């Protein structure tokens, strides 16, 4: 909870105009409409822009102090949207009586006391390729590019009295809707925190924000279907943080959206719990091994000399004599080998020591 107020940076209205009485339906730019008009389109000349309000000086900004202003801590890290939705009470709408924009604190207040107004804080967060007005310490955004989530379009933002309204700052849970679903019971400080909580603020397409007005999920969802799960998960996180409830129709619409993304987690500034360190026992001491005497080195025996074939030596002449191999065969002595009686080299034509083969 202590970190929530520190993260409360941003705008307290969708486009920063003056408040209107609850009975006069207008757009979310000045106050949230009681009923949205799908065909309604913004009228640039009627919509205040950041050019209408100078950045609040840090010395003039209201000091919200260090207290935890949210009714509850944001949902736990990685909490499933469906599980958090199940914790929200289901009730009917309370009367809208007494709703004004001022019930949620000063618009454009520099709640975090960083010297920059809320709208520019959100533009700085959500836009890319930004340029800033010189002398504003990178506060006032002059130009930038918005990857717009509600329409899946790309908007080139240019600051100016006729161009700034192309990008508006949407309260994801409209303040008028919050008033009728529990915010009446919050303190002014808590409602101011709700209106300025970056969890509840998005830079959005101006016409889409105008069409949404003060609708809840039962009556308006982003045209970009791929973003609906994230949109509903963010609404659930905001409502859980500020003890707001949902109507039955709103609850059912949220369940229908989450049916296709049941594992999606709610956005939160909470972080994962640190892992508990694993302490291993000290290993038992190992006694040093006794020295081992090296075995004496025995030289290998010298290799035996290679055998040298002996030359064939003709045996001494014997008493037996064969005229030719025919005689040897006739005597039954074929084949006749060297050293046998009667062997002679003339009988061994190939000189291999065997004659008359």
Buried (B, 14 or more C-beta within 10 A) or exposed (E): BEEBBEBBBBBBBBBBBEBBEBEEBBBBBBBBBBEBEEEBEBEBEEBBBBBBBEBBEEEEBBEBEEEBBBBBBBBBEEBBBBBBBEEBEEBEEBEBEEBBBBBBBBBBBBBBBEBBBBBBBBBBEBBEEBBBBEEBEEBBBBBBEBEBBBBBEEBEBBBBBEBBBBBBBBBBBBBBBBBBBBBBEBEEBBBBBBBBBBBBBBBBBBBBBBBBBBBBBBBBBBBBEEBBBBBBBBBBBBBBBBBBBBBEBBBBBBBBBBEEBEEBBBBBBBEEEEEEEEEEEEEEEEEEEEEEEEEEEEEEEEEEEEEEEEEEEEEEEEEBEBEEBEBBBEEEBBBBBBEBEBBBEEBBEEEEBBBBE
